[in-house]
Amino acid sequence: MDNPSNDPPDNKPPTLWQMLHSVMAAAFGVQSQKNRARDFTHGKPSHFVILGIVFTAVFALILLGIVQLVLHFALP
């Protein structure tokens, strides 16, 4: 009973969704201390680097698409 069912065990690495959430939170500067500690304790740096690069590329492509869409409708 040391570990309530709603808390993940301390020895497990973060899941893909937890890592993605951490990357997005860190990108916007709102990462919680609890998640940051979990990531640094149990996460692999290479996973976060790869997810960070993928997230940045997707974010940049979305911004590019929005700009292209606005320019398409704004110009005669």
ChimeraX attribute file (.defattr): number of C-alpha atoms within 10 A of each C-alpha:
attribute: neighborCount
match mode: 1-to-1
recipient: residues
	/A:1	4
	/A:2	5
	/A:3	9
	/A:4	8
	/A:5	8
	/A:6	6
	/A:7	7
	/A:8	11
	/A:9	11
	/A:10	11
	/A:11	9
	/A:12	11
	/A:13	16
	/A:14	19
	/A:15	10
	/A:16	12
	/A:17	9
	/A:18	14
	/A:19	20
	/A:20	17
	/A:21	14
	/A:22	23
	/A:23	20
	/A:24	17
	/A:25	15
	/A:26	14
	/A:27	13
	/A:28	9
	/A:29	9
	/A:30	10
	/A:31	15
	/A:32	12
	/A:33	9
	/A:34	8
	/A:35	16
	/A:36	14
	/A:37	11
	/A:38	18
	/A:39	18
	/A:40	10
	/A:41	14
	/A:42	13
	/A:43	17
	/A:44	13
	/A:45	11
	/A:46	9
	/A:47	12
	/A:48	17
	/A:49	12
	/A:50	11
	/A:51	18
	/A:52	19
	/A:53	12
	/A:54	12
	/A:55	16
	/A:56	15
	/A:57	12
	/A:58	12
	/A:59	12
	/A:60	12
	/A:61	12
	/A:62	12
	/A:63	12
	/A:64	12
	/A:65	12
	/A:66	12
	/A:67	11
	/A:68	12
	/A:69	11
	/A:70	11
	/A:71	11
	/A:72	10
	/A:73	8
	/A:74	8
	/A:75	6
	/A:76	5
